[in-house]
Amino acid sequence: MFNNIPEMFAYIEKLRKTLDKIISSRKEQLNNFCEYCHEKEIEVEWRPTDFCDEYIEDGIMKYKVDIKFFCQNCYDLLVEKEKIVPGEFTIFYKEKKEEI
């Protein structure tokens, strides 16, 4: 797929920027509120293990991103009810803030 290391890094950077743009746009659509209860602010970015797929449509590279945004209570409830399973790339904002 890649001919050299710089090509690989360029691809990864493009993928990161595209993902950041999609995440930012989705949060904006939700007004930074949980997409389950619509009352509390987003605290969890739920990402299943295979959260991003790329495909070519009409000769253009496109990305299908499966990320959901929840408050901590709704996330815990959905996991408890087995509606979602914890993903290895899920981001918890509280932990992220504490690390900084």
Sequence and secondary structure as in RCSB ss.txt:
>XXXX:A:sequence
MFNNIPEMFAYIEKLRKTLDKIISSRKEQLNNFCEYCHEKEIEVEWRPTDFCDEYIEDGIMKYKVDIKFFCQNCY
DLLVEKEKIVPGEFTIFYKEKKEEI
>XXXX:A:secstr
  SSHHHHHHHHHHHHHHHHHHHHHHHHHTTTB TTTSSSB  EEE  TT EEEEEETTEEEEEE  EEE HHHH
HHHHHTTSS   TT EEHHHHHHH 
